[in-house]
Amino acid sequence: MIVYIEDVLLENFLITFLVLSVVYMLIGQKGSKVRHIFSSIFGALIALVYPLIYMSNILLILLKCGVGFIICLIAYREKTKKQLLFYILFMLVTAVYGGVNLMISFCVYGSFDQGKLPTIIVLFLFILITYLLKQCQKVLYKKKNILNFVYDVVIKNDDVIIKTKAYFDTGNVLVDPESNRPVALMGYKLFEKLCKGFNVSNFLTKNTSGLKNGHYINVKTATGENSMLVFDVDFLEIKKAKESVQIQNPIFALSKVKITGFSCDVILNANFL
């Protein structure tokens, strides 16, 4: 079988470059582009030497681990613990890429030894895996950021006590013009549980007699100006880890738009915290 040196260099340079890109992404850093390129060149050059080395499989694995460590030293200069983490991630990502490559080869040839996938297919697979890993990282990062704004809340009104989740929305700065106090939002299902005496007929007649400090306020929305029912409840506790904020007689508004996402029933006001 004829092996073209330029193909080996290009393939291994791009593979090393992609693996390092994923590791940088996982640790949340960009790193030095110059180091990134030089370490990829080193990895590609060493790949030319592997076929010329004759040693046991164990020694060859140890050699590859050592080469991987040198690649990481060139690419990433940080404190000892971070350098070790970078190296571990580099080896794990390399194993993932290698495993996928072997799996595809087995599916195509029926054996791990009968043939090697063309370089263009190998690179396509590696780029595809890199793209999928980056998309997963974005989703996880977004979810993590969202969870940072999700709080446990306890709402008490008369003899009803409800524990649920609330989303702290920095964009919610709604204020009741009558009392000049911040207003949180809740969905209709939660409203039904807290205010059992308030029924559909009350909405039709805008009768707020069954609510504490119940009244309607006008708010501007994307569809124009609408009225919104606001009312007091007896008590609200907002909890996150060991911190807790307690508010007596907070004002809530009944959201006409269903509160979805985040598994939350309440949208807190930015001025509550």
PyRosetta script that sets phi, psi and omega in degrees:
from pyrosetta import init, pose_from_sequence

init()
pose = pose_from_sequence("MIVYIEDVLLENFLITFLVLSVVYMLIGQKGSKVRHIFSSIFGALIALVYPLIYMSNILLILLKCGVGFIICLIAYREKTKKQLLFYILFMLVTAVYGGVNLMISFCVYGSFDQGKLPTIIVLFLFILITYLLKQCQKVLYKKKNILNFVYDVVIKNDDVIIKTKAYFDTGNVLVDPESNRPVALMGYKLFEKLCKGFNVSNFLTKNTSGLKNGHYINVKTATGENSMLVFDVDFLEIKKAKESVQIQNPIFALSKVKITGFSCDVILNANFL")
pose.set_psi(1, 130.5)
pose.set_omega(1, -179.8)
pose.set_phi(2, -84.6)
pose.set_psi(2, 129.9)
pose.set_omega(2, 178.3)
pose.set_phi(3, -112.5)
pose.set_psi(3, 120.5)
pose.set_omega(3, 179.1)
pose.set_phi(4, -90.2)
pose.set_psi(4, 122.5)
pose.set_omega(4, -174.8)
pose.set_phi(5, -59.0)
pose.set_psi(5, -41.2)
pose.set_omega(5, -177.4)
pose.set_phi(6, -64.2)
pose.set_psi(6, -33.4)
pose.set_omega(6, 178.2)
pose.set_phi(7, -67.7)
pose.set_psi(7, -43.1)
pose.set_omega(7, 179.4)
pose.set_phi(8, -63.0)
pose.set_psi(8, -43.5)
pose.set_omega(8, 179.9)
pose.set_phi(9, -63.2)
pose.set_psi(9, -47.1)
pose.set_omega(9, -177.6)
pose.set_phi(10, -64.4)
pose.set_psi(10, -47.0)
pose.set_omega(10, -177.6)
pose.set_phi(11, -60.5)
pose.set_psi(11, -48.4)
pose.set_omega(11, -176.6)
pose.set_phi(12, -73.6)
pose.set_psi(12, -30.7)
pose.set_omega(12, 174.6)
pose.set_phi(13, -63.0)
pose.set_psi(13, -49.1)
pose.set_omega(13, -177.6)
pose.set_phi(14, -66.6)
pose.set_psi(14, -38.8)
pose.set_omega(14, 179.5)
pose.set_phi(15, -64.6)
pose.set_psi(15, -47.0)
pose.set_omega(15, 178.3)
pose.set_phi(16, -61.5)
pose.set_psi(16, -41.0)
pose.set_omega(16, 179.4)
pose.set_phi(17, -61.4)
pose.set_psi(17, -44.4)
pose.set_omega(17, -179.8)
pose.set_phi(18, -66.2)
pose.set_psi(18, -42.4)
pose.set_omega(18, 179.4)
pose.set_phi(19, -61.5)
pose.set_psi(19, -45.4)
pose.set_omega(19, 178.7)
pose.set_phi(20, -63.6)
pose.set_psi(20, -37.4)
pose.set_omega(20, 178.4)
pose.set_phi(21, -61.1)
pose.set_psi(21, -42.2)
pose.set_omega(21, 179.6)
pose.set_phi(22, -66.0)
pose.set_psi(22, -41.0)
pose.set_omega(22, -180.0)
pose.set_phi(23, -64.5)
pose.set_psi(23, -43.6)
pose.set_omega(23, 175.8)
pose.set_phi(24, -57.5)
pose.set_psi(24, -41.6)
pose.set_omega(24, -179.7)
pose.set_phi(25, -63.3)
pose.set_psi(25, -42.5)
pose.set_omega(25, -177.5)
pose.set_phi(26, -65.6)
pose.set_psi(26, -34.3)
pose.set_omega(26, 179.7)
pose.set_phi(27, -89.6)
pose.set_psi(27, -2.1)
pose.set_omega(27, 176.1)
pose.set_phi(28, 74.4)
pose.set_psi(28, 29.8)
pose.set_omega(28, 178.8)
pose.set_phi(29, -131.4)
pose.set_psi(29, 156.3)
pose.set_omega(29, 178.9)
pose.set_phi(30, -92.0)
pose.set_psi(30, -37.3)
pose.set_omega(30, 179.5)
pose.set_phi(31, 75.7)
pose.set_psi(31, 177.5)
pose.set_omega(31, -179.6)
pose.set_phi(32, -86.3)
pose.set_psi(32, 126.3)
pose.set_omega(32, 179.2)
pose.set_phi(33, -64.8)
pose.set_psi(33, -36.4)
pose.set_omega(33, 179.9)
pose.set_phi(34, -64.0)
pose.set_psi(34, -46.3)
pose.set_omega(34, 177.9)
pose.set_phi(35, -62.9)
pose.set_psi(35, -40.6)
pose.set_omega(35, 179.7)
pose.set_phi(36, -57.5)
pose.set_psi(36, -46.3)
pose.set_omega(36, -178.4)
pose.set_phi(37, -68.6)
pose.set_psi(37, -45.2)
pose.set_omega(37, -178.2)
pose.set_phi(38, -64.1)
pose.set_psi(38, -39.1)
pose.set_omega(38, 178.7)
pose.set_phi(39, -67.7)
pose.set_psi(39, -34.6)
pose.set_omega(39, 177.3)
pose.set_phi(40, -68.2)
pose.set_psi(40, -38.4)
pose.set_omega(40, 176.7)
pose.set_phi(41, -64.2)
pose.set_psi(41, -43.1)
pose.set_omega(41, 178.2)
pose.set_phi(42, -59.8)
pose.set_psi(42, -45.3)
pose.set_omega(42, 179.1)
pose.set_phi(43, -61.9)
pose.set_psi(43, -39.2)
pose.set_omega(43, 179.6)
pose.set_phi(44, -67.5)
pose.set_psi(44, -40.5)
pose.set_omega(44, 179.5)
pose.set_phi(45, -66.4)
pose.set_psi(45, -40.7)
pose.set_omega(45, 179.4)
pose.set_phi(46, -64.9)
pose.set_psi(46, -32.4)
pose.set_omega(46, 179.9)
pose.set_phi(47, -61.2)
pose.set_psi(47, -27.0)
pose.set_omega(47, 177.3)
pose.set_phi(48, -69.9)
pose.set_psi(48, -25.7)
pose.set_omega(48, -174.7)
pose.set_phi(49, -84.7)
pose.set_psi(49, -29.8)
pose.set_omega(49, -175.1)
pose.set_phi(50, -51.1)
pose.set_psi(50, -46.3)
pose.set_omega(50, -178.2)
pose.set_phi(51, -64.2)
pose.set_psi(51, -17.9)
pose.set_omega(51, -177.7)
pose.set_phi(52, -91.5)
pose.set_psi(52, -7.2)
pose.set_omega(52, -176.7)
pose.set_phi(53, -95.8)
pose.set_psi(53, 127.7)
pose.set_omega(53, 177.4)
pose.set_phi(54, -113.7)
pose.set_psi(54, 108.5)
pose.set_omega(54, 178.2)
pose.set_phi(55, -155.9)
pose.set_psi(55, 171.4)
pose.set_omega(55, -179.3)
pose.set_phi(56, -65.3)
pose.set_psi(56, 159.6)
pose.set_omega(56, -178.9)
pose.set_phi(57, -60.1)
pose.set_psi(57, -38.6)
pose.set_omega(57, -179.2)
pose.set_phi(58, -62.9)
pose.set_psi(58, -46.9)
pose.set_omega(58, 179.7)
pose.set_phi(59, -65.1)
pose.set_psi(59, -35.8)
pose.set_omega(59, 178.8)
pose.set_phi(60, -66.3)
pose.set_psi(60, -39.1)
pose.set_omega(60, 177.1)
pose.set_phi(61, -63.9)
pose.set_psi(61, -43.5)
pose.set_omega(61, 178.5)
pose.set_phi(62, -62.6)
pose.set_psi(62, -38.6)
pose.set_omega(62, 178.3)
pose.set_phi(63, -63.1)
pose.set_psi(63, -44.8)
pose.set_omega(63, 179.9)
pose.set_phi(64, -64.5)
pose.set_psi(64, -37.0)
pose.set_omega(64, 176.4)
pose.set_phi(65, -63.7)
pose.set_psi(65, -39.5)
pose.set_omega(65, 178.1)
pose.set_phi(66, -65.9)
pose.set_psi(66, -41.8)
pose.set_omega(66, 177.4)
pose.set_phi(67, -62.9)
pose.set_psi(67, -41.0)
pose.set_omega(67, 177.5)
pose.set_phi(68, -60.1)
pose.set_psi(68, -38.5)
pose.set_omega(68, 179.5)
pose.set_phi(69, -66.3)
pose.set_psi(69, -40.1)
pose.set_omega(69, 178.9)
pose.set_phi(70, -66.2)
pose.set_psi(70, -40.7)
pose.set_omega(70, 176.9)
pose.set_phi(71, -57.3)
pose.set_psi(71, -42.7)
pose.set_omega(71, -179.7)
pose.set_phi(72, -68.2)
pose.set_psi(72, -36.6)
pose.set_omega(72, 177.6)
pose.set_phi(73, -63.3)
pose.set_psi(73, -39.7)
pose.set_omega(73, 179.1)
pose.set_phi(74, -69.2)
pose.set_psi(74, -42.1)
pose.set_omega(74, -173.4)
pose.set_phi(75, -76.9)
pose.set_psi(75, -31.5)
pose.set_omega(75, -168.6)
pose.set_phi(76, -137.4)
pose.set_psi(76, 115.3)
pose.set_omega(76, 178.6)
pose.set_phi(77, -111.0)
pose.set_psi(77, 102.0)
pose.set_omega(77, 179.2)
pose.set_phi(78, -144.3)
pose.set_psi(78, -170.4)
pose.set_omega(78, 178.4)
pose.set_phi(79, -65.9)
pose.set_psi(79, 161.9)
pose.set_omega(79, -173.4)
pose.set_phi(80, -53.6)
pose.set_psi(80, -49.0)
pose.set_omega(80, -176.8)
pose.set_phi(81, -63.6)
pose.set_psi(81, -42.1)
pose.set_omega(81, 180.0)
pose.set_phi(82, -68.3)
pose.set_psi(82, -37.1)
pose.set_omega(82, 178.3)
pose.set_phi(83, -63.6)
pose.set_psi(83, -40.3)
pose.set_omega(83, 178.8)
pose.set_phi(84, -65.7)
pose.set_psi(84, -41.5)
pose.set_omega(84, 177.4)
pose.set_phi(85, -62.2)
pose.set_psi(85, -43.1)
pose.set_omega(85, 179.0)
pose.set_phi(86, -59.9)
pose.set_psi(86, -42.7)
pose.set_omega(86, -179.7)
pose.set_phi(87, -65.4)
pose.set_psi(87, -44.1)
pose.set_omega(87, 179.8)
pose.set_phi(88, -61.7)
pose.set_psi(88, -44.9)
pose.set_omega(88, 178.6)
pose.set_phi(89, -64.3)
pose.set_psi(89, -38.3)
pose.set_omega(89, 178.7)
pose.set_phi(90, -60.5)
pose.set_psi(90, -44.4)
pose.set_omega(90, -179.3)
pose.set_phi(91, -68.9)
pose.set_psi(91, -38.0)
pose.set_omega(91, 179.7)
pose.set_phi(92, -66.9)
pose.set_psi(92, -44.8)
pose.set_omega(92, 179.4)
pose.set_phi(93, -64.8)
pose.set_psi(93, -40.2)
pose.set_omega(93, 177.1)
pose.set_phi(94, -59.7)
pose.set_psi(94, -41.6)
pose.set_omega(94, 178.8)
pose.set_phi(95, -63.7)
pose.set_psi(95, -39.0)
pose.set_omega(95, 178.5)
pose.set_phi(96, -63.2)
pose.set_psi(96, -47.4)
pose.set_omega(96, 179.3)
pose.set_phi(97, -61.2)
pose.set_psi(97, -46.1)
pose.set_omega(97, -179.6)
pose.set_phi(98, -62.6)
pose.set_psi(98, -40.0)
pose.set_omega(98, 179.4)
pose.set_phi(99, -63.8)
pose.set_psi(99, -41.4)
pose.set_omega(99, 178.7)
pose.set_phi(100, -65.7)
pose.set_psi(100, -41.6)
pose.set_omega(100, 179.2)
pose.set_phi(101, -60.7)
pose.set_psi(101, -44.1)
pose.set_omega(101, 178.5)
pose.set_phi(102, -65.0)
pose.set_psi(102, -39.9)
pose.set_omega(102, -179.5)
pose.set_phi(103, -62.6)
pose.set_psi(103, -45.0)
pose.set_omega(103, 179.6)
pose.set_phi(104, -65.6)
pose.set_psi(104, -41.3)
pose.set_omega(104, 178.7)
pose.set_phi(105, -60.2)
pose.set_psi(105, -42.3)
pose.set_omega(105, 180.0)
pose.set_phi(106, -65.0)
pose.set_psi(106, -40.1)
pose.set_omega(106, 179.4)
pose.set_phi(107, -65.2)
pose.set_psi(107, -35.2)
pose.set_omega(107, -177.4)
pose.set_phi(108, -79.7)
pose.set_psi(108, -45.9)
pose.set_omega(108, -173.4)
pose.set_phi(109, -102.5)
pose.set_psi(109, -12.1)
pose.set_omega(109, -178.9)
pose.set_phi(110, 78.4)
pose.set_psi(110, 4.3)
pose.set_omega(110, 179.5)
pose.set_phi(111, -160.5)
pose.set_psi(111, 157.7)
pose.set_omega(111, 178.1)
pose.set_phi(112, -81.6)
pose.set_psi(112, -10.8)
pose.set_omega(112, -172.3)
pose.set_phi(113, -112.7)
pose.set_psi(113, -8.2)
pose.set_omega(113, -172.6)
pose.set_phi(114, -79.2)
pose.set_psi(114, -22.7)
pose.set_omega(114, -178.9)
pose.set_phi(115, -174.7)
pose.set_psi(115, 169.0)
pose.set_omega(115, -179.9)
pose.set_phi(116, -118.9)
pose.set_psi(116, 138.2)
pose.set_omega(116, 179.2)
pose.set_phi(117, -64.3)
pose.set_psi(117, 145.4)
pose.set_omega(117, 176.6)
pose.set_phi(118, -57.6)
pose.set_psi(118, 148.6)
pose.set_omega(118, -176.5)
pose.set_phi(119, -55.2)
pose.set_psi(119, -41.7)
pose.set_omega(119, -177.2)
pose.set_phi(120, -62.7)
pose.set_psi(120, -35.8)
pose.set_omega(120, 178.8)
pose.set_phi(121, -72.1)
pose.set_psi(121, -41.2)
pose.set_omega(121, 178.3)
pose.set_phi(122, -59.6)
pose.set_psi(122, -46.6)
pose.set_omega(122, -179.4)
pose.set_phi(123, -65.6)
pose.set_psi(123, -39.5)
pose.set_omega(123, 177.7)
pose.set_phi(124, -60.8)
pose.set_psi(124, -44.0)
pose.set_omega(124, 179.3)
pose.set_phi(125, -62.5)
pose.set_psi(125, -42.7)
pose.set_omega(125, -179.3)
pose.set_phi(126, -65.6)
pose.set_psi(126, -41.1)
pose.set_omega(126, 178.5)
pose.set_phi(127, -65.8)
pose.set_psi(127, -39.9)
pose.set_omega(127, 179.1)
pose.set_phi(128, -63.8)
pose.set_psi(128, -44.8)
pose.set_omega(128, 179.0)
pose.set_phi(129, -63.3)
pose.set_psi(129, -41.3)
pose.set_omega(129, 178.2)
pose.set_phi(130, -59.9)
pose.set_psi(130, -44.0)
pose.set_omega(130, 179.0)
pose.set_phi(131, -61.6)
pose.set_psi(131, -45.7)
pose.set_omega(131, -179.3)
pose.set_phi(132, -63.9)
pose.set_psi(132, -40.2)
pose.set_omega(132, 178.2)
pose.set_phi(133, -64.2)
pose.set_psi(133, -39.4)
pose.set_omega(133, 179.0)
pose.set_phi(134, -66.3)
pose.set_psi(134, -38.1)
pose.set_omega(134, 178.3)
pose.set_phi(135, -66.1)
pose.set_psi(135, -40.6)
pose.set_omega(135, 177.0)
pose.set_phi(136, -62.8)
pose.set_psi(136, -40.6)
pose.set_omega(136, 179.5)
pose.set_phi(137, -63.8)
pose.set_psi(137, -39.0)
pose.set_omega(137, 179.2)
pose.set_phi(138, -64.7)
pose.set_psi(138, -43.0)
pose.set_omega(138, 180.0)
pose.set_phi(139, -63.3)
pose.set_psi(139, -45.3)
pose.set_omega(139, -179.4)
pose.set_phi(140, -65.6)
pose.set_psi(140, -39.0)
pose.set_omega(140, 179.4)
pose.set_phi(141, -65.6)
pose.set_psi(141, -42.0)
pose.set_omega(141, 178.8)
pose.set_phi(142, -64.4)
pose.set_psi(142, -43.3)
pose.set_omega(142, 179.7)
pose.set_phi(143, -63.5)
pose.set_psi(143, -40.9)
pose.set_omega(143, 179.1)
pose.set_phi(144, -62.4)
pose.set_psi(144, -42.6)
pose.set_omega(144, 178.8)
pose.set_phi(145, -63.7)
pose.set_psi(145, -40.0)
pose.set_omega(145, 179.1)
pose.set_phi(146, -64.1)
pose.set_psi(146, -44.0)
pose.set_omega(146, -178.1)
pose.set_phi(147, -63.0)
pose.set_psi(147, -25.0)
pose.set_omega(147, 176.7)
pose.set_phi(148, -64.8)
pose.set_psi(148, -19.7)
pose.set_omega(148, -178.4)
pose.set_phi(149, -108.0)
pose.set_psi(149, 10.7)
pose.set_omega(149, 177.6)
pose.set_phi(150, -100.1)
pose.set_psi(150, 127.5)
pose.set_omega(150, -176.8)
pose.set_phi(151, -121.0)
pose.set_psi(151, 154.3)
pose.set_omega(151, 169.0)
pose.set_phi(152, -85.4)
pose.set_psi(152, 135.4)
pose.set_omega(152, 179.0)
pose.set_phi(153, -131.0)
pose.set_psi(153, 150.6)
pose.set_omega(153, 172.9)
pose.set_phi(154, -121.6)
pose.set_psi(154, 123.1)
pose.set_omega(154, -179.4)
pose.set_phi(155, -116.3)
pose.set_psi(155, 129.0)
pose.set_omega(155, 179.4)
pose.set_phi(156, -120.8)
pose.set_psi(156, 131.6)
pose.set_omega(156, 175.7)
pose.set_phi(157, -145.7)
pose.set_psi(157, 115.8)
pose.set_omega(157, -172.9)
pose.set_phi(158, 57.6)
pose.set_psi(158, -121.2)
pose.set_omega(158, -178.3)
pose.set_phi(159, -100.3)
pose.set_psi(159, 10.8)
pose.set_omega(159, -178.6)
pose.set_phi(160, -101.7)
pose.set_psi(160, 126.6)
pose.set_omega(160, 176.2)
pose.set_phi(161, -123.5)
pose.set_psi(161, 124.2)
pose.set_omega(161, -177.1)
pose.set_phi(162, -126.6)
pose.set_psi(162, 132.0)
pose.set_omega(162, 173.7)
pose.set_phi(163, -106.0)
pose.set_psi(163, 128.4)
pose.set_omega(163, -178.3)
pose.set_phi(164, -153.2)
pose.set_psi(164, -170.7)
pose.set_omega(164, 179.2)
pose.set_phi(165, -107.8)
pose.set_psi(165, 148.4)
pose.set_omega(165, 178.8)
pose.set_phi(166, -135.6)
pose.set_psi(166, 144.7)
pose.set_omega(166, 178.0)
pose.set_phi(167, -102.8)
pose.set_psi(167, 125.5)
pose.set_omega(167, 179.3)
pose.set_phi(168, -84.3)
pose.set_psi(168, 106.1)
pose.set_omega(168, -175.5)
pose.set_phi(169, -102.2)
pose.set_psi(169, 109.8)
pose.set_omega(169, 179.7)
pose.set_phi(170, -67.2)
pose.set_psi(170, -16.0)
pose.set_omega(170, 179.1)
pose.set_phi(171, -87.2)
pose.set_psi(171, -9.2)
pose.set_omega(171, 178.8)
pose.set_phi(172, -88.6)
pose.set_psi(172, 99.8)
pose.set_omega(172, 179.8)
pose.set_phi(173, -120.1)
pose.set_psi(173, 29.2)
pose.set_omega(173, -179.6)
pose.set_phi(174, -62.6)
pose.set_psi(174, 134.7)
pose.set_omega(174, -178.0)
pose.set_phi(175, -127.7)
pose.set_psi(175, 137.0)
pose.set_omega(175, 175.0)
pose.set_phi(176, -74.6)
pose.set_psi(176, 116.5)
pose.set_omega(176, -176.5)
pose.set_phi(177, -65.2)
pose.set_psi(177, -23.9)
pose.set_omega(177, -179.0)
pose.set_phi(178, -75.0)
pose.set_psi(178, -40.3)
pose.set_omega(178, -176.8)
pose.set_phi(179, -110.4)
pose.set_psi(179, -8.2)
pose.set_omega(179, -178.5)
pose.set_phi(180, 59.2)
pose.set_psi(180, 35.2)
pose.set_omega(180, 178.6)
pose.set_phi(181, -111.5)
pose.set_psi(181, 150.6)
pose.set_omega(181, -179.8)
pose.set_phi(182, -66.4)
pose.set_psi(182, 148.3)
pose.set_omega(182, -175.9)
pose.set_phi(183, -120.7)
pose.set_psi(183, 128.9)
pose.set_omega(183, 173.3)
pose.set_phi(184, -95.7)
pose.set_psi(184, 166.5)
pose.set_omega(184, -179.3)
pose.set_phi(185, -115.3)
pose.set_psi(185, 146.5)
pose.set_omega(185, 173.5)
pose.set_phi(186, -138.9)
pose.set_psi(186, 156.1)
pose.set_omega(186, 179.3)
pose.set_phi(187, -82.0)
pose.set_psi(187, 168.1)
pose.set_omega(187, -174.1)
pose.set_phi(188, -67.2)
pose.set_psi(188, -36.7)
pose.set_omega(188, -179.2)
pose.set_phi(189, -62.2)
pose.set_psi(189, -42.4)
pose.set_omega(189, 178.0)
pose.set_phi(190, -68.0)
pose.set_psi(190, -39.1)
pose.set_omega(190, 178.5)
pose.set_phi(191, -60.1)
pose.set_psi(191, -42.2)
pose.set_omega(191, 178.7)
pose.set_phi(192, -58.8)
pose.set_psi(192, -40.0)
pose.set_omega(192, -178.1)
pose.set_phi(193, -71.8)
pose.set_psi(193, -37.2)
pose.set_omega(193, -177.1)
pose.set_phi(194, -80.5)
pose.set_psi(194, -34.6)
pose.set_omega(194, -175.1)
pose.set_phi(195, -120.7)
pose.set_psi(195, 74.9)
pose.set_omega(195, -173.4)
pose.set_phi(196, -66.8)
pose.set_psi(196, -28.1)
pose.set_omega(196, -176.4)
pose.set_phi(197, -80.8)
pose.set_psi(197, -4.0)
pose.set_omega(197, -177.0)
pose.set_phi(198, -98.0)
pose.set_psi(198, 122.2)
pose.set_omega(198, -175.9)
pose.set_phi(199, -120.5)
pose.set_psi(199, -175.2)
pose.set_omega(199, -175.5)
pose.set_phi(200, -61.7)
pose.set_psi(200, -37.8)
pose.set_omega(200, -178.7)
pose.set_phi(201, -61.7)
pose.set_psi(201, -32.0)
pose.set_omega(201, 177.3)
pose.set_phi(202, -63.7)
pose.set_psi(202, -37.5)
pose.set_omega(202, 178.0)
pose.set_phi(203, -65.4)
pose.set_psi(203, -41.4)
pose.set_omega(203, -177.0)
pose.set_phi(204, -65.3)
pose.set_psi(204, -37.3)
pose.set_omega(204, -177.9)
pose.set_phi(205, -97.4)
pose.set_psi(205, -2.7)
pose.set_omega(205, -175.2)
pose.set_phi(206, 55.8)
pose.set_psi(206, 37.3)
pose.set_omega(206, 177.1)
pose.set_phi(207, -85.6)
pose.set_psi(207, 116.4)
pose.set_omega(207, -176.2)
pose.set_phi(208, -108.7)
pose.set_psi(208, 17.7)
pose.set_omega(208, -175.6)
pose.set_phi(209, -64.0)
pose.set_psi(209, -23.1)
pose.set_omega(209, -179.2)
pose.set_phi(210, -86.4)
pose.set_psi(210, 4.5)
pose.set_omega(210, -177.3)
pose.set_phi(211, -118.3)
pose.set_psi(211, 149.0)
pose.set_omega(211, 175.6)
pose.set_phi(212, -75.4)
pose.set_psi(212, 122.2)
pose.set_omega(212, 179.4)
pose.set_phi(213, 53.7)
pose.set_psi(213, 34.4)
pose.set_omega(213, -178.1)
pose.set_phi(214, -75.0)
pose.set_psi(214, 133.9)
pose.set_omega(214, 176.4)
pose.set_phi(215, -165.7)
pose.set_psi(215, 172.8)
pose.set_omega(215, -179.8)
pose.set_phi(216, -109.9)
pose.set_psi(216, 142.7)
pose.set_omega(216, 175.5)
pose.set_phi(217, -125.2)
pose.set_psi(217, 154.2)
pose.set_omega(217, 177.7)
pose.set_phi(218, -94.7)
pose.set_psi(218, 131.1)
pose.set_omega(218, 179.1)
pose.set_phi(219, -129.7)
pose.set_psi(219, 148.4)
pose.set_omega(219, 178.4)
pose.set_phi(220, -92.4)
pose.set_psi(220, 128.7)
pose.set_omega(220, 178.3)
pose.set_phi(221, -124.2)
pose.set_psi(221, -179.3)
pose.set_omega(221, 180.0)
pose.set_phi(222, -65.4)
pose.set_psi(222, -24.5)
pose.set_omega(222, -179.0)
pose.set_phi(223, -96.2)
pose.set_psi(223, 2.2)
pose.set_omega(223, -179.8)
pose.set_phi(224, 126.4)
pose.set_psi(224, -158.5)
pose.set_omega(224, -179.2)
pose.set_phi(225, -95.7)
pose.set_psi(225, 128.1)
pose.set_omega(225, -179.5)
pose.set_phi(226, -129.6)
pose.set_psi(226, 157.1)
pose.set_omega(226, 175.5)
pose.set_phi(227, -92.4)
pose.set_psi(227, 147.1)
pose.set_omega(227, -177.6)
pose.set_phi(228, -134.5)
pose.set_psi(228, 132.9)
pose.set_omega(228, 179.2)
pose.set_phi(229, -78.3)
pose.set_psi(229, 125.7)
pose.set_omega(229, 177.0)
pose.set_phi(230, -122.8)
pose.set_psi(230, 154.3)
pose.set_omega(230, -175.9)
pose.set_phi(231, -164.4)
pose.set_psi(231, 163.6)
pose.set_omega(231, 176.9)
pose.set_phi(232, -96.5)
pose.set_psi(232, 151.7)
pose.set_omega(232, 165.0)
pose.set_phi(233, -120.6)
pose.set_psi(233, 169.2)
pose.set_omega(233, -173.2)
pose.set_phi(234, -71.8)
pose.set_psi(234, -38.8)
pose.set_omega(234, -169.1)
pose.set_phi(235, -159.0)
pose.set_psi(235, 143.5)
pose.set_omega(235, 175.5)
pose.set_phi(236, -137.6)
pose.set_psi(236, 128.4)
pose.set_omega(236, 174.2)
pose.set_phi(237, -119.3)
pose.set_psi(237, 128.6)
pose.set_omega(237, 179.6)
pose.set_phi(238, -111.0)
pose.set_psi(238, 123.0)
pose.set_omega(238, -174.7)
pose.set_phi(239, -124.5)
pose.set_psi(239, 139.3)
pose.set_omega(239, 174.7)
pose.set_phi(240, -148.1)
pose.set_psi(240, 114.6)
pose.set_omega(240, -175.7)
pose.set_phi(241, 56.6)
pose.set_psi(241, -121.6)
pose.set_omega(241, -178.9)
pose.set_phi(242, -95.2)
pose.set_psi(242, -3.7)
pose.set_omega(242, -178.8)
pose.set_phi(243, -88.1)
pose.set_psi(243, 149.7)
pose.set_omega(243, -179.5)
pose.set_phi(244, -149.8)
pose.set_psi(244, 135.9)
pose.set_omega(244, 176.1)
pose.set_phi(245, -122.2)
pose.set_psi(245, 127.4)
pose.set_omega(245, -179.0)
pose.set_phi(246, -114.8)
pose.set_psi(246, 131.7)
pose.set_omega(246, -177.4)
pose.set_phi(247, -127.1)
pose.set_psi(247, 124.8)
pose.set_omega(247, 176.4)
pose.set_phi(248, -87.9)
pose.set_psi(248, 135.1)
pose.set_omega(248, 178.0)
pose.set_phi(249, 51.0)
pose.set_psi(249, 52.6)
pose.set_omega(249, 176.7)
pose.set_phi(250, -71.0)
pose.set_psi(250, 156.9)
pose.set_omega(250, 178.9)
pose.set_phi(251, -99.1)
pose.set_psi(251, 133.4)
pose.set_omega(251, 175.4)
pose.set_phi(252, -119.6)
pose.set_psi(252, 153.7)
pose.set_omega(252, 172.9)
pose.set_phi(253, -120.7)
pose.set_psi(253, 142.9)
pose.set_omega(253, 177.3)
pose.set_phi(254, -82.2)
pose.set_psi(254, 117.1)
pose.set_omega(254, -178.2)
pose.set_phi(255, -77.6)
pose.set_psi(255, 126.3)
pose.set_omega(255, 176.9)
pose.set_phi(256, -76.6)
pose.set_psi(256, -21.2)
pose.set_omega(256, 176.5)
pose.set_phi(257, -94.8)
pose.set_psi(257, 131.7)
pose.set_omega(257, -178.4)
pose.set_phi(258, -62.4)
pose.set_psi(258, 130.0)
pose.set_omega(258, 178.9)
pose.set_phi(259, -80.5)
pose.set_psi(259, 112.9)
pose.set_omega(259, -178.2)
pose.set_phi(260, -123.4)
pose.set_psi(260, 160.6)
pose.set_omega(260, 179.0)
pose.set_phi(261, 83.4)
pose.set_psi(261, 161.3)
pose.set_omega(261, 177.0)
pose.set_phi(262, 62.8)
pose.set_psi(262, 0.6)
pose.set_omega(262, -175.9)
pose.set_phi(263, 57.4)
pose.set_psi(263, 36.1)
pose.set_omega(263, -176.4)
pose.set_phi(264, -113.5)
pose.set_psi(264, 148.0)
pose.set_omega(264, 176.3)
pose.set_phi(265, -107.7)
pose.set_psi(265, -8.2)
pose.set_omega(265, -174.2)
pose.set_phi(266, -134.7)
pose.set_psi(266, 142.1)
pose.set_omega(266, 170.9)
pose.set_phi(267, -114.0)
pose.set_psi(267, 113.2)
pose.set_omega(267, -176.5)
pose.set_phi(268, -74.4)
pose.set_psi(268, 156.2)
pose.set_omega(268, 176.1)
pose.set_phi(269, -82.7)
pose.set_psi(269, 146.5)
pose.set_omega(269, -179.2)
pose.set_phi(270, -60.8)
pose.set_psi(270, -26.6)
pose.set_omega(270, -178.2)
pose.set_phi(271, -87.6)
pose.set_psi(271, 0.5)
pose.set_omega(271, 177.6)
pose.set_phi(272, -74.5)
pose.set_psi(272, -26.6)
pose.set_omega(272, -177.5)
pose.set_phi(273, -122.9)
pose.dump_pdb("model.pdb")
